[in-house]
């Protein structure tokens, strides 16, 4: 009998992260969740709970080690759902963001998911051939659009940078069955959903991505109730 697949949710907040974790658990996955506020041990749902500071990329390998120690298997699916934003203190001055804040946010938005992707591949290489694997990054439209206001500067920098390496990674590794997705929920007209995102829609779509269902590219734009929708 094949072992149950494992899902690791990095950035398991009360909205998307929590609902995605529940979705994977109900689909037969063993689930680990990692966040700054995690209490450690097991959650009420039975998830492995790991305290994590994603502003410190050097701590990421230990999270994967904890998952492997608990479940005797690396995660087959890694969902990176963390994000950070520091508004510029100077009005209309995006370059007034302190360097230390810019660096910390970049770590959370780009460097830590990059390290997590490295760890994911290292684990996938130990799994039986044909195992379905996926790295899913919760994105938004900031990889394509420069917003006129400066408040989203750090977030936009991180999303744009991560979208690039995710696209490159998917092209390089997809032939081996290792998929990388930048998941971006949109309104039906293609506009950004902003903060009005649909957590259950994320969960359903992420489960589809994890199962490699459909011919979905790395830039995985989707609409609630419809799934993948290609936008120009």
Backbone bond lengths (Angstrom), bond angles and torsions (degrees), N, CA, C in turn:
res aa  C-N    CA-C-N  psi(-1)  N-CA   C-N-CA  omega(-1)  CA-C   N-CA-C  phi
1 X - - - 1.460 - - 1.528 109.75 -
2 X 1.320 117.65 129.79 1.461 121.62 -178.87 1.518 110.75 -68.71
3 X 1.343 115.15 144.49 1.458 119.72 178.27 1.513 109.69 -69.67
4 X 1.330 115.80 151.74 1.464 120.50 178.63 1.523 109.25 -65.05
5 X 1.324 118.12 140.82 1.464 120.32 175.99 1.516 110.33 -68.22
6 X 1.315 115.43 161.58 1.465 121.64 -175.70 1.521 109.56 -122.52
7 X 1.324 116.48 135.06 1.464 122.43 175.79 1.519 109.77 -117.50
8 X 1.317 116.09 132.89 1.460 122.24 175.70 1.521 108.07 -114.83
9 X 1.333 116.19 121.82 1.457 122.32 179.34 1.525 108.22 -106.36
10 X 1.312 117.20 112.11 1.464 122.29 179.02 1.519 108.45 -98.29
11 X 1.333 116.01 114.97 1.451 120.89 -173.60 1.519 109.44 92.55
12 X 1.305 116.02 63.18 1.474 121.22 -172.25 1.521 110.56 -95.61
13 X 1.319 116.52 65.73 1.459 121.30 179.49 1.514 112.22 -71.66
14 X 1.340 117.14 -179.93 1.466 121.24 -174.35 1.516 114.58 -74.43
15 X 1.304 118.29 -9.94 1.464 119.67 -179.40 1.517 110.58 -100.36
16 X 1.312 118.51 -101.78 1.459 121.46 -174.87 1.529 111.83 -60.08
17 X 1.323 117.70 -48.58 1.461 120.38 -175.74 1.512 113.64 -56.55
18 X 1.319 116.98 -45.98 1.458 121.02 -178.12 1.515 111.83 -65.65
19 X 1.328 116.87 -42.66 1.463 120.57 -178.12 1.530 110.78 -70.31
20 X 1.319 117.13 -37.87 1.461 120.56 176.89 1.526 110.23 -63.57
21 X 1.324 117.01 -42.64 1.469 120.48 178.42 1.522 110.88 -59.64
22 X 1.315 116.96 -44.63 1.459 120.79 179.11 1.523 111.70 -63.09
23 X 1.327 116.46 -38.78 1.462 120.99 179.79 1.524 111.06 -62.61
24 X 1.322 116.45 -46.54 1.457 118.99 -179.71 1.526 111.46 -66.48
25 X 1.323 116.91 -38.09 1.464 119.66 177.75 1.521 110.93 -61.58
26 X 1.329 116.62 -42.63 1.463 120.42 -179.76 1.528 111.98 -70.19
27 X 1.339 116.37 -16.13 1.462 121.17 178.59 1.532 111.89 -94.29
28 X 1.325 116.72 7.92 1.458 120.79 175.70 1.503 116.15 96.92
29 X 1.314 117.38 7.77 1.457 120.77 178.47 1.524 111.47 -84.98
30 X 1.320 115.93 146.72 1.451 120.85 161.65 1.526 105.99 -80.39
31 X 1.319 117.26 137.81 1.465 120.23 -169.73 1.524 111.47 -124.31
32 X 1.330 114.80 135.36 1.457 121.94 170.66 1.519 108.15 -120.73
33 X 1.314 116.68 139.16 1.460 121.75 179.27 1.522 108.45 -124.66
34 X 1.322 115.56 138.71 1.462 120.51 -178.24 1.520 109.52 -131.20
35 X 1.331 115.84 132.43 1.457 120.81 178.23 1.520 109.15 -161.38
36 X 1.327 114.75 167.55 1.457 120.13 179.04 1.528 111.70 -63.61
37 X 1.344 116.09 -32.72 1.463 120.57 -175.66 1.525 113.95 -93.88
38 X 1.321 117.65 3.45 1.459 120.41 -178.12 1.530 110.69 -59.95
39 X 1.325 115.70 142.06 1.467 120.48 -178.34 1.517 112.16 -87.66
40 X 1.322 117.95 -14.72 1.453 121.15 -175.22 1.521 110.81 88.25
41 X 1.309 116.72 164.48 1.459 120.40 -179.99 1.515 111.60 76.77
42 X 1.320 116.63 -134.89 1.455 122.30 -178.75 1.529 110.15 -118.42
43 X 1.320 115.19 143.82 1.459 120.61 176.10 1.523 109.23 -82.43
44 X 1.329 116.42 173.40 1.460 120.73 177.47 1.522 111.41 -60.41
45 X 1.331 116.87 -28.97 1.465 121.15 179.26 1.529 112.74 -81.69
46 X 1.326 116.30 -6.94 1.459 119.93 -178.37 1.510 114.32 92.49
47 X 1.337 117.96 9.60 1.455 121.30 178.05 1.525 110.17 -76.98
48 X 1.318 116.81 145.11 1.452 120.52 169.32 1.517 108.06 -70.14
49 X 1.319 117.34 125.56 1.461 122.42 -177.13 1.522 109.31 -109.90
50 X 1.325 116.10 123.89 1.462 121.18 -176.03 1.524 109.42 -124.36
51 X 1.318 116.12 127.09 1.465 120.23 176.80 1.521 108.38 -74.91
52 X 1.323 116.67 132.76 1.462 120.02 -174.99 1.514 110.84 -145.22
53 X 1.328 115.41 139.31 1.464 121.99 171.71 1.521 107.01 -112.48
54 X 1.324 115.98 98.06 1.459 120.52 -173.31 1.530 113.08 -76.77
55 X 1.325 116.88 -1.28 1.459 119.45 171.30 1.528 111.06 -79.60
56 X 1.340 116.31 -4.26 1.463 122.53 -179.73 1.531 108.76 -117.64
57 X 1.326 118.18 87.88 1.469 120.78 -174.90 1.529 113.73 -57.50
58 X 1.315 116.76 -28.06 1.462 119.10 -177.23 1.531 112.65 -67.52
59 X 1.337 117.37 -13.64 1.464 120.38 179.44 1.531 112.68 -88.77
60 X 1.317 118.43 -7.42 1.463 121.73 -175.58 1.531 113.21 -62.57
61 X 1.339 119.82 -44.83 1.467 118.16 -179.24 1.525 113.78 -55.97
62 X 1.316 117.57 -34.90 1.468 120.25 -179.84 1.526 111.70 -64.84
63 X 1.329 117.75 -30.26 1.463 120.92 177.47 1.524 110.12 -65.44
64 X 1.321 116.49 -42.95 1.464 120.62 178.36 1.531 110.81 -67.27
65 X 1.328 116.34 -36.85 1.467 119.52 176.79 1.524 110.60 -62.27
66 X 1.330 116.90 -39.39 1.461 120.62 -179.99 1.525 111.24 -65.34
67 X 1.332 116.34 -38.93 1.465 120.10 178.16 1.523 110.52 -64.89
68 X 1.331 117.13 -45.45 1.454 120.57 -179.70 1.526 111.60 -64.75
69 X 1.333 116.53 -36.86 1.463 119.62 179.00 1.526 111.42 -66.38
70 X 1.331 117.24 -37.25 1.458 121.38 -177.65 1.529 112.12 -76.80
71 X 1.329 117.17 -44.34 1.466 120.69 -171.60 1.526 113.72 -105.74
72 X 1.334 117.12 -0.78 1.471 122.00 -179.68 1.528 111.78 59.36
73 X 1.320 115.35 27.85 1.456 121.30 -179.85 1.518 108.66 -161.25
74 X 1.324 117.90 145.72 1.466 119.04 173.32 1.515 109.71 -73.47
75 X 1.324 118.28 162.00 1.467 119.79 176.23 1.524 111.22 -67.32
76 X 1.329 116.12 133.23 1.463 120.57 175.21 1.522 110.44 -83.57
77 X 1.336 115.63 -27.49 1.458 121.84 177.72 1.518 108.78 -125.04
78 X 1.320 116.46 129.52 1.470 121.75 175.32 1.518 107.66 -120.33
79 X 1.323 116.09 124.16 1.460 122.01 176.95 1.517 107.84 -110.86
80 X 1.330 116.26 121.08 1.470 119.99 177.17 1.520 107.88 -103.40
81 X 1.328 114.74 108.73 1.462 120.91 -171.90 1.523 112.93 -118.21
82 X 1.322 117.24 9.32 1.465 120.34 -179.46 1.526 110.66 -85.90
83 X 1.324 116.27 153.50 1.462 121.66 176.85 1.527 108.53 -156.12
84 X 1.327 115.66 155.56 1.467 120.41 -179.61 1.514 110.14 -142.34
85 X 1.317 114.75 148.42 1.466 121.58 -178.75 1.519 108.71 -149.82
86 X 1.318 116.51 129.89 1.466 122.03 173.83 1.521 108.32 -118.89
87 X 1.332 119.35 110.41 1.469 120.20 177.95 1.519 110.71 -63.18
88 X 1.314 118.22 141.79 1.465 119.99 178.19 1.523 110.32 -66.24
89 X 1.324 118.42 134.32 1.457 120.90 -179.46 1.522 113.21 -69.47
90 X 1.311 116.87 -25.61 1.453 119.79 179.81 1.519 110.76 -91.13
91 X 1.316 118.45 129.90 1.457 122.00 -178.18 1.528 110.88 -61.94
92 X 1.325 115.64 125.12 1.462 120.22 179.75 1.510 114.09 66.46
93 X 1.350 116.87 21.44 1.463 120.25 -174.84 1.530 110.30 -127.59
94 X 1.341 119.36 82.72 1.457 120.49 -176.91 1.521 113.95 -60.79
95 X 1.335 117.00 -27.20 1.455 118.89 -178.92 1.523 113.01 -85.32
96 X 1.336 116.41 10.78 1.462 119.11 174.37 1.527 112.06 -88.57
97 X 1.327 117.56 -3.36 1.469 120.14 177.26 1.523 108.83 -64.16
98 X 1.332 118.55 128.04 1.465 120.04 -179.68 1.524 111.46 -59.69
99 X 1.311 115.75 145.02 1.461 120.99 -178.11 1.513 112.14 -56.76
100 X 1.337 116.40 -39.86 1.462 118.84 -178.43 1.526 111.64 -65.08
101 X 1.334 117.26 -34.97 1.464 120.95 177.25 1.526 110.77 -70.83
102 X 1.334 116.03 -41.22 1.460 120.24 177.55 1.526 110.05 -59.35
103 X 1.328 116.50 -43.96 1.462 121.47 -178.85 1.528 111.42 -66.60
104 X 1.318 116.87 -44.44 1.459 120.54 179.81 1.521 111.35 -62.01
105 X 1.333 116.97 -44.61 1.462 120.75 179.68 1.530 110.81 -65.93
106 X 1.338 116.59 -39.17 1.463 119.48 178.38 1.527 110.88 -64.09
107 X 1.321 116.18 -37.36 1.460 119.55 176.01 1.528 110.72 -58.97
108 X 1.322 116.35 -47.76 1.467 120.20 -177.49 1.524 111.19 -67.99
109 X 1.315 117.30 -42.31 1.468 121.32 -173.96 1.526 114.29 -81.46
110 X 1.327 117.00 -25.55 1.468 119.60 -171.88 1.527 114.46 -133.68
111 X 1.319 117.89 -51.91 1.468 119.28 -172.06 1.532 111.74 -70.58
112 X 1.319 117.54 -46.29 1.470 119.41 -179.87 1.531 112.38 -63.74
113 X 1.338 119.92 -42.84 1.464 117.19 174.81 1.526 112.87 -63.50
114 X 1.328 117.45 -32.83 1.459 120.27 176.17 1.529 110.71 -62.14
115 X 1.328 116.30 -45.90 1.467 120.54 177.89 1.530 109.99 -64.07
116 X 1.337 116.37 -39.84 1.468 119.80 178.17 1.524 110.89 -62.22
117 X 1.325 117.47 -37.58 1.457 120.55 177.75 1.528 111.08 -66.42
118 X 1.328 117.07 -38.56 1.460 120.11 175.11 1.528 110.80 -60.22
119 X 1.331 115.79 -44.93 1.456 120.46 179.19 1.523 111.62 -64.97
120 X 1.330 115.91 -38.52 1.462 120.01 179.33 1.524 110.52 -60.30
121 X 1.325 117.08 -47.88 1.464 120.30 -179.54 1.527 111.31 -61.91
122 X 1.325 116.61 -41.89 1.470 119.68 178.83 1.530 110.67 -57.74
123 X 1.338 116.74 -39.02 1.453 120.41 178.00 1.510 112.58 -72.58
124 X 1.333 117.07 -41.08 1.462 121.16 -178.04 1.527 111.38 -61.77
125 X 1.314 116.38 -31.70 1.461 119.37 -178.89 1.521 112.47 -68.05
126 X 1.331 117.14 -13.55 1.465 121.01 178.15 1.527 112.17 -95.65
127 X 1.321 117.98 -5.07 1.457 122.03 -176.43 1.526 111.12 -88.58
128 X 1.328 116.95 158.54 1.476 118.99 178.27 1.521 111.19 -59.01
129 X 1.323 115.33 145.54 1.454 120.34 178.90 1.519 109.78 -60.20
130 X 1.331 115.91 136.50 1.457 120.71 -179.09 1.512 114.59 96.18
131 X 1.330 116.01 -6.33 1.468 118.96 176.26 1.525 109.83 -63.87
132 X 1.317 116.84 132.01 1.468 120.35 179.58 1.528 109.00 -79.28
133 X 1.322 115.55 123.61 1.453 121.13 -177.66 1.525 109.45 -129.45
134 X 1.336 115.29 153.13 1.469 119.42 179.67 1.516 110.72 -158.07
135 X 1.319 114.64 142.14 1.462 122.61 170.10 1.529 105.54 -114.56
136 X 1.325 116.38 120.50 1.461 121.62 -174.69 1.525 109.27 -120.63
137 X 1.309 115.94 122.45 1.469 122.66 -178.53 1.521 108.02 -109.39
138 X 1.317 116.06 126.05 1.466 120.36 177.89 1.525 109.23 -76.50
139 X 1.327 115.46 107.11 1.455 120.31 -177.66 1.511 112.41 -109.61
140 X 1.303 115.42 -166.82 1.471 123.37 172.57 1.528 106.95 -155.72
141 X 1.299 117.64 -170.26 1.467 121.03 -173.09 1.529 113.34 -79.66
142 X 1.319 117.87 0.31 1.464 120.23 -176.59 1.518 113.11 -68.20
143 X 1.329 118.04 -12.64 1.469 118.82 174.21 1.520 111.96 -74.06
144 X 1.343 116.64 -13.20 1.462 121.01 -176.75 1.522 114.19 -118.18
145 X 1.323 117.05 -20.20 1.461 121.10 -172.28 1.527 110.11 -126.94
146 X 1.323 116.53 130.10 1.466 121.50 173.23 1.521 107.35 -91.95
147 X 1.330 115.91 114.96 1.456 120.29 -178.14 1.528 109.77 -76.06
148 X 1.325 117.28 145.08 1.468 120.05 -176.61 1.525 113.68 -69.31
149 X 1.327 117.28 -29.77 1.460 119.99 179.97 1.516 111.41 -84.81
150 X 1.337 118.64 151.33 1.465 121.51 -175.68 1.525 114.86 -83.44
151 X 1.340 118.88 -7.26 1.464 119.96 -171.38 1.524 112.33 -63.34
152 X 1.341 117.79 -28.13 1.465 120.92 -176.38 1.526 113.07 -96.70
153 X 1.312 117.42 14.71 1.467 120.73 -173.96 1.518 112.56 -53.47
154 X 1.326 117.84 -57.04 1.459 120.19 -176.16 1.523 111.84 -62.97
155 X 1.313 116.88 -41.32 1.458 120.26 -179.81 1.528 110.85 -64.30
156 X 1.343 116.55 -42.97 1.452 120.20 179.39 1.515 112.87 -63.99
157 X 1.325 116.96 -40.89 1.465 120.67 177.39 1.525 109.75 -58.66
158 X 1.329 116.10 -46.49 1.466 120.10 -178.01 1.511 113.40 -66.76
159 X 1.330 117.12 -43.07 1.466 119.80 -179.73 1.522 110.93 -65.25
160 X 1.334 116.85 -43.35 1.463 120.08 -179.10 1.526 111.07 -63.51
161 X 1.327 117.02 -43.71 1.463 120.06 -179.98 1.520 111.29 -64.82
162 X 1.322 116.91 -42.65 1.461 119.67 -178.90 1.527 111.97 -67.78
163 X 1.324 116.84 -38.65 1.463 119.39 178.04 1.528 110.33 -57.93
164 X 1.313 117.22 -37.96 1.465 119.63 -177.74 1.521 111.31 -65.06
165 X 1.345 116.46 -52.05 1.468 116.28 -176.73 1.530 112.07 -70.10
166 X 1.335 117.52 -27.73 1.465 119.83 176.61 1.529 110.01 -66.15
167 X 1.332 116.90 -43.67 1.452 120.16 177.51 1.518 112.34 -61.35
168 X 1.327 116.70 -42.16 1.463 121.14 178.31 1.528 110.49 -65.09
169 X 1.334 116.48 -43.17 1.465 120.46 -179.14 1.527 111.44 -63.03
170 X 1.332 116.74 -41.85 1.461 118.51 -178.74 1.527 110.82 -64.91
171 X 1.321 116.37 -39.97 1.465 119.71 178.15 1.525 111.49 -63.71
172 X 1.323 116.34 -36.30 1.462 120.60 -175.47 1.525 113.07 -78.96
173 X 1.333 116.69 -33.81 1.462 119.65 -170.19 1.525 115.09 -112.23
174 X 1.322 119.11 -8.81 1.463 119.67 -173.54 1.530 112.61 -63.59
175 X 1.327 117.84 -29.28 1.458 119.93 178.26 1.518 111.76 -64.85
176 X 1.317 116.71 -20.81 1.462 121.29 177.66 1.526 111.74 -92.95
177 X 1.337 116.19 3.43 1.456 119.99 179.40 1.505 114.13 88.63
178 X 1.341 117.52 6.62 1.460 122.00 179.16 1.530 108.03 -97.36
179 X 1.319 116.97 108.15 1.457 120.25 -177.53 1.530 111.44 -100.37
180 X 1.329 115.10 143.82 1.465 123.25 177.05 1.527 107.62 -126.71
181 X 1.327 115.98 130.89 1.456 120.93 -176.16 1.527 111.72 -131.26
182 X 1.323 115.33 136.22 1.461 122.85 168.12 1.523 104.70 -102.91
183 X 1.336 117.08 102.04 1.468 122.24 -173.26 1.525 110.25 -92.10
184 X 1.323 115.60 127.03 1.464 121.54 -172.18 1.527 109.40 -135.82
185 X 1.334 116.89 105.82 1.462 119.88 177.08 1.526 109.88 -74.61
186 X 1.321 116.25 134.06 1.461 122.35 178.88 1.527 110.73 -123.24
187 X 1.319 114.92 159.91 1.455 120.66 166.95 1.526 107.57 -72.18
188 X 1.336 117.10 166.92 1.467 119.97 -176.32 1.521 112.69 -61.92
189 X 1.332 117.30 -27.06 1.470 120.00 179.01 1.526 112.40 -87.34
190 X 1.318 116.43 4.03 1.457 120.41 178.37 1.507 114.74 92.89
191 X 1.318 117.89 -5.30 1.456 120.75 178.99 1.519 111.13 -70.77
192 X 1.314 114.85 159.81 1.459 120.53 175.71 1.522 110.46 -64.49
193 X 1.328 115.81 145.27 1.461 120.41 175.29 1.521 111.50 -83.62
194 X 1.322 117.29 -11.36 1.455 119.86 -178.38 1.519 110.47 58.87
195 X 1.323 116.70 -132.38 1.469 120.82 179.11 1.521 112.15 -87.56
196 X 1.333 117.10 -3.45 1.467 121.21 -176.43 1.530 110.90 -90.26
197 X 1.327 115.49 53.24 1.457 119.96 -176.27 1.522 111.14 -86.01
198 X 1.322 115.21 158.53 1.459 123.05 -176.39 1.530 108.40 -107.18
199 X 1.332 117.18 105.29 1.462 120.78 -175.77 1.528 112.63 -63.61
200 X 1.346 120.16 -46.15 1.468 118.72 177.84 1.530 113.05 -60.63
201 X 1.334 117.06 -34.48 1.469 119.56 177.52 1.524 110.33 -64.58
202 X 1.323 116.73 -39.93 1.466 120.05 175.03 1.523 110.24 -59.60
203 X 1.329 116.89 -47.16 1.459 120.73 -176.68 1.526 111.31 -60.57
204 X 1.315 116.69 -45.85 1.465 120.27 -179.65 1.530 111.16 -63.87
205 X 1.326 116.16 -42.80 1.462 120.16 -178.03 1.525 110.88 -68.92
206 X 1.332 117.25 -39.66 1.457 120.33 -179.76 1.525 110.93 -65.17
207 X 1.335 116.85 -36.92 1.464 119.89 176.48 1.525 110.42 -63.75
208 X 1.327 116.86 -37.94 1.462 121.05 177.09 1.528 110.69 -65.07
209 X 1.325 116.91 -43.74 1.455 120.45 178.47 1.521 110.98 -62.32
210 X 1.323 117.11 -41.45 1.457 120.88 -179.18 1.522 111.94 -62.98
211 X 1.328 116.39 -31.23 1.463 121.08 179.88 1.531 113.19 -88.32
212 X 1.329 116.58 1.24 1.473 122.22 -179.10 1.530 110.88 58.23
213 X 1.326 116.05 38.39 1.460 120.53 -179.71 1.524 110.44 -85.45
214 X 1.315 115.93 128.54 1.455 119.84 178.78 1.516 111.88 82.38
215 X 1.305 115.92 162.67 1.459 122.08 179.87 1.527 108.42 -92.31
216 X 1.331 115.58 75.96 1.466 121.28 -174.27 1.523 109.27 -102.17
217 X 1.325 118.39 127.23 1.461 121.32 -179.09 1.525 111.49 -77.58
218 X 1.321 114.76 176.25 1.461 118.92 -178.70 1.524 111.44 -62.11
219 X 1.330 118.10 -37.14 1.464 121.86 177.65 1.524 106.80 -83.32
220 X 1.312 115.20 87.27 1.464 122.73 -168.11 1.524 110.56 -94.61
221 X 1.319 116.39 79.48 1.461 121.55 177.24 1.529 108.95 -80.57
222 X 1.323 116.25 138.56 1.459 118.92 -176.35 1.522 111.23 -145.78
223 X 1.335 114.50 159.61 1.454 122.92 -179.67 1.522 107.91 -125.23
224 X 1.314 117.15 135.76 1.468 121.02 178.80 1.519 110.64 -55.91
225 X 1.326 116.20 131.10 1.452 121.83 179.70 1.503 114.20 84.93
226 X 1.344 117.89 -8.87 1.458 121.29 -178.47 1.511 113.18 -121.95
227 X 1.319 117.42 -26.65 1.452 120.15 -173.83 1.510 111.45 80.61
228 X 1.342 116.12 -147.50 1.456 119.74 -175.44 1.527 111.73 -62.65
229 X 1.325 115.03 131.26 1.455 122.76 173.73 1.528 106.81 -135.89
230 X 1.329 116.57 126.87 1.462 120.30 178.61 1.520 109.48 -83.08
231 X 1.320 115.60 130.81 1.461 121.30 175.81 1.525 108.73 -118.80
232 X 1.332 115.47 147.18 1.463 120.17 177.78 1.516 110.14 -72.08
